[in-house]
Amino acid sequence: QVQLVESGGGLVQAGGSLRLSCAASGRTFSTSTMGWFRQDPGKERVFVAAINWSGGRTNYADSVKGRFTVSRDNAKNTVYLQMSSLKPEDTAVYYCAADLYTSLVTTNKGDYDVWGQGTQVTVSS
C-alpha cells in the first residue's frame, strides 16, 4: 500500500511561487498515476493536476494551466507541484493522491485510492 505525505505549503504573496512535494512510501508508487487536488473550507475537493506513472502525460485544471507544473521523480518516490503566479483564489488545502489501479490521468477524485493529509497554501493579496 502507498502512504503519502505532503510538504511545502505556506504563506506567499500574490504573484509568488511555491513548490509542493508529496513523498510516497510503498512499491506501487512508480506505477501509479498521481494527482493533486485542493479544497476550500466548506467546499468540495477539486482537481488541480495529475501525472501518469512515467511522467509522460499530464493533465491540468483550466484555472491553473500555464501557472502550475506537475512532475515526479520515481527514484525518490516523490511527486511535485510547482506553483507560480499565485493568486489569492489559489488559497486552499492541497492534497496529493494516488490512483493505484488505472493508467488514466483522471480528474475524478473518486478514481484515487490513497490520499495524503494535506498542506495549507495561503496566498495574500
Sequence and secondary structure as in RCSB ss.txt:
>XXXX:A:sequence
QVQLVESGGGLVQAGGSLRLSCAASGRTFSTSTMGWFRQDPGKERVFVAAINWSGGRTNYADSVKGRFTVSRDNA
KNTVYLQMSSLKPEDTAVYYCAADLYTSLVTTNKGDYDVWGQGTQVTVSS
>XXXX:A:secstr
  EEEEE  EEEETT  EEEEEEEESTTGGGSEEEEEEE TTS  EEEEEE TTSS EEE TTTTTTEEEEEETT
TTEEEEEE S  GGG EEEEEEEE S       GGG  EE   EEEEEE 
